[in-house]
Structures are given as structure tokens and as C-alpha cells.
């Protein structure tokens, strides 16, 4: 993966918050960054692609989703 200057900021945010959204224009590496960060942090992390209807539906009731993943950490694009 190409080193990204945002990685340090992202690591800081993930240490402080249970979920972090990565937003930006198309084709700039958001998904690659999110998957790489999630892989480095272990299997307890959850990656959601809010561009897919199935992942978006998981957040139709965010309280239920996050209660069910309280032992996990969440990383979404």
C-alpha cells in the first residue's frame, strides 16, 4: 500500500472513537486504506462499505448494530 499521511490521524481517531468514517472522492484509496487498517488491527475489527445496500442496511438501527459488536471495533467507508 502507498503510505498515506492520513494514517497517523486515522490511528489516533480509531484509538479514541468506536467508529470512524473515511470520506473522499472516488478512486483515491479509501477502501484500500480502510481494509489495510482493519487487517492490521486484527479480526475483531469490522469493515463496512456504506456504498453497498447490505452494509448500509446493517446500520438501519445503529444502536442494535453497535451493541451486537461491542467487543469489535468498526471501520467504515
C-alpha positions in Angstrom: 0.0 0.0 0.0 1.2 3.5 -0.7 2.0 5.3 2.6 -0.7 7.8 3.4 -0.2 10.9 5.5 -3.7 10.4 7.0 -2.7 7.1 8.5 -1.4 8.6 11.8 -4.6 10.7 12.1 -6.8 7.7 11.4 -4.9 5.6 14.0 -5.4 8.4 16.6 -9.1 8.6 15.8 -9.6 4.8 16.0 -8.0 4.8 19.4 -10.4 7.4 20.6 -13.7 6.5 18.8 -15.5 3.2 18.2 -16.3 4.1 14.6 -14.6 6.3 12.0 -15.9 7.1 8.5 -13.4 7.7 5.7 -14.9 10.1 3.1 -13.5 11.4 -0.2 -13.7 11.4 -3.9 -13.7 8.2 -6.0 -10.5 6.3 -6.7 -8.3 7.8 -4.1 -7.7 4.7 -1.9 -10.3 5.0 0.8 -11.3 1.3 0.6 -7.7 0.1 0.4 -6.8 2.3 3.4 -9.7 1.0 5.5 -9.1 -2.6 4.6 -5.4 -2.3 5.4 -6.0 -0.6 8.7 -8.7 -3.2 9.7 -6.3 -6.1 8.7 -3.5 -4.6 10.9 -5.8 -4.3 13.9 -7.0 -7.9 13.8 -10.1 -9.9 13.3 -12.2 -8.1 15.9 -12.5 -5.1 13.6 -15.5 -4.7 11.3 -15.3 -3.1 7.9 -18.5 -1.6 6.4 -18.8 -0.3 2.9 -21.8 2.1 3.1 -22.0 2.2 -0.7 -23.4 -1.4 -0.6 -27.1 -1.8 0.3 -26.3 -4.8 2.6 -23.8 -3.0 4.7 -25.9 0.2 4.8 -28.9 -1.9 6.0 -26.8 -3.1 8.9 -26.9 0.5 10.2 -30.6 1.0 9.8 -30.7 0.6 13.6 -27.2 1.7 14.7 -27.8 1.1 18.4 -28.6 -2.6 17.8 -25.6 -3.0 15.4 -23.1 -1.4 17.8 -24.4 -3.3 20.8 -24.0 -6.5 18.9 -20.4 -5.6 18.0 -19.4 -4.0 21.3 -16.4 -6.3 21.5 -15.5 -5.4 18.0 -14.2 -2.1 16.5 -15.8 -0.7 13.4 -14.1 0.8 10.4 -16.4 2.0 7.5 -16.1 3.8 4.2 
